[in-house]
Amino acid sequence: MTEVAVLKEQNTVYATDFQLERKDRERSQSRLIELEEQLTAASQRIADLEDDKQQLMTNVTTTRRQVSAIFSSSSSLFDI
């Protein structure tokens, strides 16, 4: 094989390798964007669930106070 043929072959190998690495970087970048979007959605879902939890805790506290008030007023009816 002549030196020119060897250099052309090396050039072909380098070009192919470069293209493969470029595709790998593009796939990696695409996957990174996808994962970032999933993380954002999951973070929002967690925030929504935390808000729901807080509202439920408030409702439980309010209901307990109401039940306590009902029992307090009921017990005074029997203190005649």
N, C-alpha and C positions, 0 to 999 in steps of 0.2 A: 504494500500500500504506500502511495506517495505521501509526502508531508502534507500536501494540499488536501488529499482525501481524508487523512487523519484529522486535520483541522476542521474540515467540513463535518465529519462525524461527531467530533467534540461539540461543535456548534449546535448540531441537531440535538444531542443529548442535553446540553445546557438549556436550549430553548424549550425542550419538552419538560425538563425539570422545573424551569421557571413557570411555565403554564400550569403545571400541577400544583406548585406552591401557591400561585395566585388563586386557583380554584379553592384550595384548602383555606386560605385566608378569607375568601368571600363566604365560604360555608361557615367558618368560625364566626365571622362578623354577623352573619344572618342569624345564627343560633344565639349569639350574645344579645342581639336586639329582641329576639323572641323571649328569651329568659328574663330580660329586663321588663318587658311588657307583662309577663306572668307575675313577676315580683310586684310590680305596681298594682296589678289587679288584686293580688293576694293581700297586699298592705291595705288597700282600700276596703276589702272584705273584712279584714281584722278590725279596722276602725269602725266600720258599720256594726259589726257584732259587739264591739265594746260599747258603742252608743246604745244598742238594744239592751245590753246587760245593765247598763246604768239606768235606763228607763224602767226595766223590770224590777230592779232593786228599789227604785223610788216607789213603784206601784206596791211592792210587798210591804214596805214601811208604812205607806198610807193605809193599806188594808189592815195591817196589824193594829194600827192606832184606832181605826174604825171599829174593829172587832173588840178591842179592849174597852172602848167607850160604850159599846153596846152591852158588854158584860157588866161594866160598872154601873150603868143605869138599870140594868135588869136586877142586879143584886140589891139595889136600893129599894126596889119594888117589894122585895120579900122581907125587908126590915121593918115592916109595919108593926 
